[in-house]
Structures are given as C-alpha cells and as structure tokens.
Amino acid sequence: MTTLALALQTRTFRSLQRHRNYRIFFTGQLVSLAGTWMQNVALAWLVVQLSGSALAIGALMFCRFVPFTVLGLFAGVLVDRFETRRLVMATQAAAMTVSILLAVFTLSGSSSLALVYVLAAVGGVALSFDAPGRQALTFQMVGPSELPNAVALNAGLFNASRVVGPAIAGGVIATIGTGACFVINAVSFLAVLAALWSMRPEELHPVARSTTAGLLRGTREAFTFARHDPELRVVLVVVTLVSTVGFNFHVLVPLLASNTLDVGPEGFGFLSAAFGFGALLGALASATSHGASWRLLSLGGSGFGVLSLLLAPIQQAVVAGALLVGIGVCFTLFTANANALVQLRAPDQLRGRMIGIYLFAFVGTAPIGGLFAGALADIGGTPLAFGVAGATALLTIALASARRAQIARRSADVAVA
C-alpha cells in the first residue's frame, strides 16, 4: 500500500503538480465535462423517447460525428496555424450555444427528431475543431516529457465525468426531464471558458507553427508522414478498425438499458456510470505507468474484445454493469496509449494535423460505426452488436501484433546487413 501511495503521489498526478496552466484547465474541465456527459445521456434518452428506434440512436450518432468525418482532417491544419488557446475558447463558446438552444426547445416542448439532429450536427462542427485544439493545447501546457501523463489524466477526467454526469442525469431525467440536463451543461461551460481566459500564455510550451500550407496540401503532408512511419501507421489502422466497429457505446448502452435489460433511465445512468468508473481506473493506471507503449495499447484492445464477447449474452443489469467496468478500463488503456504514441511521434509543425488524423480514426468514423451498430442491434439486438465488436477487436489486435513483429524483424535484418 505504501508503494502504491508513493506511485500515486509522485507519478500519477505529476502534470497537475508541475504546470499551473494545466492545473487551471483541468479544474475548469472538471466542471464542464460532467455537464457534457449529462447532455450526452439526455440527448440519447430524448431520441429514445421521440422515436423508440435503435436505428434512430444510430442516426443521432451519425449527425453528431459526421461533421468530424468531413472536417476533422482539415481541422488539424488550422490548429497548426492559429493560436490554440483562443481557438479552443471559440469552440467551447459555440458548444455552449448549442446546449442553450437544446434547453430552450426541449423545455418549450417543441423538440423533434429533425431539430435534435440539426443541433447535434452543429455541435459536431464545433467538436471537429475543439478536439484537436484541446489535444494540441495539452502538449503546449505540459511539454513532451509530461504528455503521456497529461493525456492519461485528461482521459481520467473525461471518464470520471462518465461516472458523475450519467448518474446525475439519470435522476434528473426521471424527476425533472431532459431539458434540465441541457440547462446544467450550458452553465457548466462557463468554468472552462474562465480557465482558458486566466491562463498565462508565456508559460505555454513553445511550438513551431506551419503558416503556409493550405488545407489540402497540409493534410497531404500529414498523411505522407504517417504513411512512411510504420509504427504510426499500425497504430492508426488499429484505432480506425477497433473504434469504428467496437466503440459505439452511445448507441449500444442506451439500447442495452431500454431494450435488452429494460431498466429505464436510472438503469441507463447506472450502466453509463459503470463504464465511466472503469474508464477512470484505466486512466489512472495509464497515468501511473512510466510512458505510452504498444504493450498497454494491445492489452487494452484485447481485454475490450474478450469482455465485449462476455457481455453479449448477459441479461442481468448487475452483471452487465460489472463487465462494463472492465470494458471501461480496457477502453482507456487502449485510447490513452494510442493518443500519446501518435503525438510523441509527430514533429511540432505537424502535431495538430497528426492529432486530427488520430481523432478522425477515433471519432471521424463514428457515423458509420453508429449506423452499423444500430443496424446490428435492429437485426439481432445488443448481443449481436457486442459480439461483433468483441470479435473485431481481438482479430485486429492479433493481426497488428503480427505486423509489428514483422516490421521489427525487417528492421533487425537491415541493421545486421
């Protein structure tokens, strides 16, 4: 216990201890992300109430993330060009406006599927620029040596919010309604905007910026760099396949609660919180580790595959919640290590674009994945959807590990020759 406590003190939270700007930003996100997860739960539940269709939930994910599919790759070029802190302030303000509109329309009783989809798409446009901006800003706040730790802590914060936000949202939806969740989220954005405003720009880590490349040329440069880096290429392919087929929790967890387990909004909140709690544990494990590695990435991907297969036939909410804790741990081990590996292999002038490619692989294919998961759930319920997700993850990690071993053997042969 003493060794564990010492590790937590000296390694897990070192980015927060050493960097004032990151500490302020982390605090603002602590408030804002809880509201964001309340809105995510409320939005999915609102669509369930309006439609009762599994495919409609998939369509919601399509609308939320299709802007990322269209804009995500080009957003990295702008992140490499403009002052990152101000960019993130603008995107956060835009997301707050979307939450205000959702609150107004829901509380007035004028919500419709079409309106929800339009606002989800507008929020997706803001996310397209916000996500790579926040990732690049993290690098500027802590520098390269602390980046894996900060990425893991960001994941921990994000997923701690999965525990708090859905748990609160389930009770709020059951007692007051979905509109209150949108109101709370709109107010919560003020915390992160205040944090961004109060940063000290002179303490940000200096980075080289690309100010000449256009959108197409700049994006092509990033793809060329990724194509000629075998390690980077393998990570990006794995993230694309596992995320597209497997990471469709926004679609499958509400369907698991409402259709498979029939546990209502409170049960939905419990299942979402269980996943978030596991993801928080995985983030703390990643933050405590000495650095990002393929070993941890593959462990997370393989564990996700096995646990998804085990979850597929489950009909008991408590057992499903326990398995979702484990799935959450593996999810964050996978994503935190993949994120850090990509950023650390990118030069300064390409970092925003490489983050954009990573996020495109992780989020940009979500419209396809969401519709695919919704269609599978319509055909065979969540058991079929979780089964396909688990099998895909295991096969992808196995093939990628074999490919990495092949690359290592070729490198060794070249070195000997």
C-alpha atoms as one frame of an Amber mdcrd trajectory, in Angstrom:
protein
   0.000   0.000   0.000   2.887   2.393   0.794   4.459   1.752  -2.621   1.110
   2.336  -4.349   0.528   5.564  -2.439   4.009   6.781  -3.333   3.454   5.982
  -7.004   0.147   7.851  -6.987   1.776  10.853  -5.352   4.933  11.065  -7.465
   3.804   9.769 -10.873   0.051   9.763 -11.365  -0.622  13.491 -10.898   2.769
  14.939 -11.809   1.430  17.113 -14.660  -1.002  18.799 -12.288   1.727  19.384
  -9.727   4.213  20.926 -12.141   2.156  23.066 -14.545  -0.119  25.908 -13.399
  -1.872  26.341 -16.768  -2.712  22.662 -16.952  -3.952  22.685 -13.356  -6.335
  25.582 -14.124  -7.550  23.963 -17.337  -8.063  20.630 -15.588 -10.189  22.309
 -12.911 -12.393  24.014 -15.494 -12.842  20.767 -17.385 -13.754  19.025 -14.134
 -16.948  21.084 -14.032 -17.657  21.298 -17.740 -17.248  17.630 -18.658 -19.726
  16.477 -16.029 -22.295  18.701 -17.724 -21.273  17.364 -21.128 -21.962  13.790
 -20.066 -25.290  14.799 -18.602 -26.168  16.219 -22.007 -24.942  13.096 -23.831
 -27.217  10.909 -21.712 -30.149  13.305 -22.023 -29.753  13.601 -25.790 -29.731
   9.828 -26.304 -32.708   9.375 -23.985 -34.623  12.173 -25.727 -34.199  10.373
 -29.050 -35.369   7.114 -27.454 -38.483   8.923 -26.198 -39.151  10.596 -29.536
 -38.622   7.500 -31.676 -38.180   4.251 -29.728 -35.931   3.079 -32.569 -32.449
   1.615 -32.335 -31.639   2.981 -35.773 -32.688   6.474 -34.637 -29.995   6.365
 -31.940 -27.513   5.377 -34.626 -28.741   8.311 -36.718 -28.114  10.646 -33.764
 -24.512   9.464 -33.584 -24.262   9.929 -37.338 -25.395  13.563 -37.053 -23.100
  14.258 -34.087 -19.986  12.883 -35.704 -20.422  13.252 -39.469 -19.050  16.839
 -39.284 -15.906  15.316 -37.816 -15.774  12.910 -40.751 -15.975  15.821 -43.192
 -13.930  18.443 -41.326 -11.720  16.531 -38.875  -8.752  16.000 -41.171  -8.674
  19.658 -42.233  -9.181  20.964 -38.686  -5.646  19.895 -37.793  -4.238  22.270
 -40.409  -5.962  25.195 -38.680  -4.760  24.003 -35.258  -1.179  24.023 -36.566
  -1.682  27.541 -37.901  -3.618  29.522 -35.255  -3.156  30.338 -31.567  -4.575
  27.261 -29.881  -5.952  28.745 -26.658  -8.151  31.249 -28.487  -9.329  28.571
 -30.901 -10.482  26.388 -28.007 -12.255  29.342 -26.386 -14.227  29.880 -29.597
 -15.197  26.215 -29.949 -16.280  25.975 -26.307 -18.474  29.058 -26.706 -20.074
  27.520 -29.801 -20.806  24.274 -27.928 -22.392  26.269 -25.087 -24.703  27.952
 -27.606 -25.875  24.554 -28.857 -26.688  23.493 -25.284 -28.709  26.674 -24.733
 -30.753  26.003 -27.864 -31.374  22.375 -26.867 -32.597  23.565 -23.460 -34.922
  26.162 -24.978 -36.529  23.809 -27.478 -36.858  20.894 -25.030 -38.305  22.928
 -22.161 -40.759  24.627 -24.524 -41.990  21.234 -25.753 -41.053  21.952 -29.365
 -38.351  19.298 -29.755 -38.478  16.973 -32.740 -36.128  14.374 -34.146 -35.212
  16.641 -37.054 -34.398  19.548 -34.727 -32.340  17.356 -32.403 -30.377  16.004
 -35.344 -29.648  19.512 -36.689 -28.380  20.768 -33.318 -26.341  17.592 -32.848
 -24.708  18.260 -36.220 -23.933  21.882 -35.298 -22.359  20.659 -32.069 -20.368
  18.195 -34.143 -18.904  21.046 -36.204 -17.671  22.707 -33.005 -16.244  19.361
 -31.829 -14.343  18.955 -35.105 -12.149  21.926 -34.193 -12.347  21.671 -30.409
 -10.988  18.133 -30.049  -7.671  18.583 -31.913  -7.362  22.058 -30.401  -7.620
  20.739 -26.831  -5.159  17.947 -27.566  -2.615  20.374 -29.046  -3.167  22.761
 -26.127  -2.379  19.928 -23.712   1.023  19.495 -25.350   1.665  23.249 -25.003
   0.656  23.220 -21.345   2.905  20.342 -20.231   5.547  19.736 -22.925   6.711
  16.409 -24.409   8.095  14.763 -21.252   4.807  15.052 -19.365   2.494  14.462
 -22.333   1.677  10.753 -21.732   0.795  11.571 -18.121  -1.383  14.541 -19.094
  -3.147  12.566 -21.838  -3.960   9.840 -19.308  -5.157  12.402 -16.749  -7.358
  14.006 -19.413  -8.808  10.575 -20.095  -9.285  10.066 -16.355 -11.127  13.359
 -16.045 -13.210  12.628 -19.107 -14.214   9.250 -17.761 -14.699  10.362 -14.163
 -17.301  12.621 -15.725 -18.866   9.470 -17.193 -19.448   8.366 -13.600 -20.778
  11.643 -12.233 -22.618  13.000 -15.270 -24.728   9.939 -16.218 -25.502   9.137
 -12.580 -26.851  12.661 -12.035 -28.527  12.717 -15.443 -30.464   9.511 -14.746
 -32.020  11.057 -11.631 -32.596  14.449 -13.249 -34.300  12.917 -16.297 -36.505
  10.735 -14.103 -37.589  13.599 -11.810 -37.415  16.792 -13.891 -36.799  15.854
 -17.518 -34.155  16.006 -20.201 -34.345  19.796 -20.598 -32.783  20.391 -17.178
 -29.674  18.460 -18.249 -29.185  20.808 -21.186 -29.507  23.835 -18.893 -26.905
  22.472 -16.472 -24.491  21.730 -19.312 -24.848  25.245 -20.765 -23.937  26.794
 -17.407 -21.009  24.399 -16.907 -19.190  25.783 -19.966 -18.514  28.981 -18.037
 -15.974  27.124 -15.886 -13.742  26.030 -18.765 -14.051  29.405 -20.509 -12.896
  31.130 -17.312  -9.977  28.682 -17.032  -8.847  29.347 -20.594  -9.101  33.106
 -20.062  -6.977  33.014 -16.889  -4.055  31.027 -18.363  -0.594  32.591 -18.645
   0.316  32.417 -22.358   4.001  32.985 -21.617   4.101  29.686 -19.684   2.845
  27.618 -22.627   5.406  25.323 -24.242   6.591  26.987 -27.498   5.880  25.064
 -30.698   6.794  25.624 -34.329   3.773  26.501 -36.460   3.000  25.863 -40.104
   1.657  29.093 -41.600   1.942  28.484 -45.330   0.350  25.121 -46.211  -3.237
  25.185 -47.464  -5.901  22.770 -46.254  -5.337  20.118 -48.923  -1.559  20.401
 -49.055  -1.253  20.483 -45.266  -3.437  17.407 -44.858  -1.492  15.579 -47.570
   1.783  16.323 -45.765   0.424  14.706 -42.597  -0.749  11.585 -44.435   2.625
  11.305 -46.167   4.397  11.452 -42.816   2.095   8.811 -41.323   2.437   6.523
 -44.344   6.232   6.492 -44.067   6.273   5.739 -40.327   5.457   2.008 -39.905
   4.770   2.201 -36.153   2.470   5.184 -36.579   0.683   3.553 -39.482  -0.094
   0.408 -37.489  -1.471   2.403 -34.535  -3.741   4.488 -36.775  -5.106   1.457
 -38.652  -5.840  -0.358 -35.382  -7.589   2.694 -33.897  -9.709   3.054 -37.050
 -10.926  -0.558 -37.099 -11.496  -1.022 -33.365 -13.198   2.358 -32.951 -15.492
   2.044 -35.957 -16.818  -1.400 -35.112 -16.333  -1.542 -31.338 -16.562   1.851
 -29.683 -20.256   2.595 -30.236 -21.243   2.954 -26.591 -23.517   5.956 -27.229
 -25.651   3.692 -29.384 -25.424   0.374 -27.560 -25.593   1.320 -23.860 -28.969
   3.113 -24.110 -30.284   0.166 -26.137 -28.849  -2.277 -23.601 -30.715  -0.414
 -20.856 -34.008   0.195 -22.641 -34.432  -2.904 -24.805 -32.230  -5.775 -23.573
 -32.328  -5.203 -19.803 -35.469  -2.989 -19.572 -34.116  -0.934 -16.639 -35.272
   2.598 -17.564 -33.362   5.891 -17.270 -31.990   5.152 -13.790 -30.563   1.855
 -15.045 -29.157   3.639 -18.081 -27.408   6.059 -15.742 -26.036   3.136 -13.708
 -24.656   1.329 -16.766 -23.097   4.502 -18.155 -21.552   5.279 -14.776 -20.178
   1.726 -14.505 -18.398   2.126 -17.832 -17.132   5.543 -16.760 -15.811   4.220
 -13.456 -13.854   1.526 -15.270 -12.524   4.059 -17.756 -11.369   6.213 -14.835
  -9.465   3.253 -13.349  -7.855   2.614 -16.725  -6.812   6.257 -16.988  -5.216
   6.211 -13.530  -3.326   3.052 -14.482  -2.085   4.746 -17.663  -1.098   7.902
 -15.773   0.876   5.871 -13.218   2.764   3.928 -15.885   6.186   5.168 -16.988
   5.073   6.023 -20.535   2.942   5.128 -23.509   3.553   1.717 -25.102   2.177
  -0.744 -27.635   2.009  -3.352 -24.875  -0.576  -1.351 -22.932  -2.457  -0.464
 -26.107  -2.730  -4.111 -27.171  -3.653  -5.192 -23.639  -6.499  -2.704 -23.630
  -7.736  -3.718 -27.089  -7.607  -7.440 -26.342  -9.321  -7.020 -22.978 -12.060
  -4.963 -24.610 -12.631  -7.737 -27.141 -12.878 -10.516 -24.557 -15.171  -8.581
 -22.207 -17.470  -7.466 -25.048 -17.945 -11.104 -26.031 -18.768 -11.949 -22.414
 -21.257  -9.051 -22.201 -23.127 -10.024 -25.367 -25.450 -12.705 -23.869 -25.938
 -11.099 -20.424 -29.499 -10.386 -19.240 -28.788  -9.164 -15.679 -28.111  -5.448
 -15.079 -25.644  -6.004 -12.217 -23.530  -8.428 -14.233 -23.673  -6.116 -17.248
 -22.523  -3.230 -15.060 -19.582  -5.255 -13.725 -18.484  -6.173 -17.244 -18.828
  -2.547 -18.356 -16.406  -1.554 -15.585 -13.827  -3.904 -17.106 -14.619  -2.696
 -20.626 -14.095   0.877 -19.437 -10.647   0.021 -18.028  -9.586  -1.558 -21.316
 -11.068   1.260 -23.406  -8.929   3.896 -21.688  -5.763   1.800 -21.715  -6.236
   1.492 -25.460  -7.132   5.098 -26.275  -4.746   6.906 -23.892  -1.741   4.960
 -25.143  -2.736   5.312 -28.807  -3.215   9.072 -28.400   0.149   9.599 -26.702
   2.029   7.372 -29.161   0.708   9.385 -32.110   1.502  12.772 -30.565   5.003
  11.801 -29.463   5.939  10.594 -32.959   4.731  13.837 -34.592   7.005  16.871
 -35.191   5.776  20.221 -33.842   4.700  21.622 -37.186   2.585  18.521 -37.907
   1.249  17.796 -34.423  -2.177  19.369 -34.940  -2.607  17.501 -38.208  -1.466
  14.177 -36.727  -3.900  14.690 -33.852  -6.528  15.393 -36.497  -5.757  12.103
 -38.265  -5.839  10.220 -34.954  -9.165  11.796 -33.972 -10.530  11.107 -37.434
  -9.614   7.446 -36.924 -11.131   7.506 -33.433 -14.193   9.734 -33.921 -14.498
  10.528 -37.619 -15.698   7.040 -38.487 -18.332   7.158 -35.707 -21.194   7.974
 -38.124 -20.515   4.739 -39.986 -19.946   2.818 -36.757 -23.078   4.211 -35.114
 -25.294   3.275 -38.029 -23.615  -0.139 -38.253 -24.144  -0.809 -34.529 -27.746
   0.398 -34.714 -28.413  -1.852 -37.700 -26.880  -4.864 -35.930 -28.997  -4.136
 -32.856 -32.125  -3.939 -35.026 -31.272  -7.335 -36.548 -30.059  -9.286 -33.516
 -30.275  -6.953 -30.525 -27.327  -5.790 -28.456 -25.982  -9.379 -28.128 -25.139
  -9.410 -31.842 -23.692  -5.883 -31.760 -21.437  -6.534 -28.746 -20.381  -9.901
 -30.173 -19.271  -8.384 -33.469 -17.449  -5.574 -31.602 -15.520  -8.022 -29.429
 -14.534 -10.361 -32.255 -13.353  -7.450 -34.408 -11.156  -6.039 -31.641  -9.464
  -9.390 -30.950  -8.807 -10.084 -34.625  -7.452  -6.564 -35.239  -5.034  -6.653
 -32.291  -3.790 -10.114 -33.307  -3.111  -9.062 -36.903  -1.495  -5.768 -35.830
   0.794  -7.512 -33.347   1.906  -9.923 -36.076   2.546  -6.979 -38.413   4.635
  -5.156 -35.794   6.712  -8.289 -35.241   7.289  -8.493 -38.995   8.400  -4.835
 -39.090  10.771  -5.442 -36.177  12.345  -8.455 -37.928  12.881  -6.459 -41.124
  14.498  -3.615 -39.171  16.799  -6.078 -37.429  17.783  -7.651 -40.779  18.575
  -4.215 -42.226  20.682  -3.343 -39.170  22.676  -6.592 -39.449  23.195  -6.114
 -43.176
